Amino acid sequence: MTTAVTYDDVEAAAAGIRGSVVDTPCTYSATLSLITGAEVWCKWENQQFTASFKERGARWFLLGLDAATRARGVVAASAGNHGQGVAHHARLLGAPATIVMPAATPFTKVTRTELLGAEVVLEGADFGGALHYAQQLARDTGRTFVPAFDDPRIIAGQGTVARELLAQAPQIDTLLVPIGGGGLISGCAIATKALRPDVQVIGVQSETHPSFVMALGHNITPVDAPSIAEGIAVKVPGVLTLELARTLVDDIVVVPEAAIEAAIATYVEIEKSVVEGAGAATLAALLAFPDQFRGRRCAVVVSGGNIDLRVLSSVILRALARTGRLVRYRLEVPDAPGRLAAVAQAIGAAGGNIVDVEHHRDRLGLPLREAVLEVSVETRDAAHAAEIEAALRGLDMAVTRS
């Protein structure tokens, strides 16, 4: 087993960052337990000041620099959470910070990082380009580069998540942790195996970026699609983090993007909490593989809550459609007075709520004097949606869902 990072390092980090980061709650969820069949505790790292666990490692790394080094400044590459964690704690410790972000980074993330006191430089087509530029900038300016995950102090800082969690939920037998570059799961595995070697540590990756699974020699092909869990969409794991995971992590599961979307929506609806894709990946594992976790006492690390509002809105609407609570019916109707009213009356009588209506006479293939109605309807559930569809068919119209 590698000795590059030990539990003593996690203990030192916990003492060093105490009072500077939030001791986040870890709560039992009766409803998530009913839904998944497991007993579920949630470790709410989305309640950190910058809404991510990344603060822990960033704070501990910066505390390892002497005053003169901090005064020269620090540089980090990030498309989100790491950059905000570095910016926030660099400001608190009096260290000028430059965060290099890919050129296409959403404006909201840039603004948020600047509000935390950092200079933001947009450089590179992707994270790899931003990382290369940031490392070169650090060399050219004499500033210290703050790595996102592959560093002993970063790993030790992130390990304080599990140290806290095990004190808050000592009854667990399984810990699920999202994996990007591996800093969080490495630190959590070190702490867990030192304090509770009986607890299984299970990593979670998205099907679009199963880099750890591939690096460990498993035959898996990434799904060629963008990921909603951009926080764990890392193409190459760290060298140190991979070695630690190889020796300490019991299993890694790969979850579909649809399960991550469902988990985000579930957190909003059930726990009234906003969670980003990476943070929702662990619950996604319970939803996607219920047989694997049924009956186990599982803690899920909710690693962050920084999600674009437009993405969140889309996820919620897609979840409503997926569960049959928002349905779009397409009807071919005679283009005659009263037909729209008849459709509206049938939907209302069946208990549906019309959200919007589109009426078209000019669709190709329609017979003369016929029209197409597209009606979006709120329903209670999939069974209710089927009842409304049956009522519409009773009007002697062609009905499909679009």
Order of alpha helices (4+ residues) and beta strands (2+ residues): alpha-beta-alpha-beta-alpha-alpha-beta-alpha-beta-alpha-beta-alpha-beta-alpha-beta-alpha-beta-alpha-alpha-beta-alpha-alpha-alpha-beta-alpha-beta-alpha-beta-beta-alpha-beta
